[in-house]
């Protein structure tokens, strides 16, 4: 069986597209998961905890 270059290119582009879409959906679900809210809120506020005031 001979596989043509055009078929391989089309398949890899399609697979890559669906892979990136699935990965993006997984990241959004992880970021929006209710049990991660406290972790992300703490990370967002952590830069303010160490601040002693303006630099002089």
Secondary structure, DSSP 8 states (H G I E B T S, - for coil): ----HHHHHHHHHHHHHHHHHHHHHHHHHHHH-GGGHHHHHHHHHHHHHT--S---
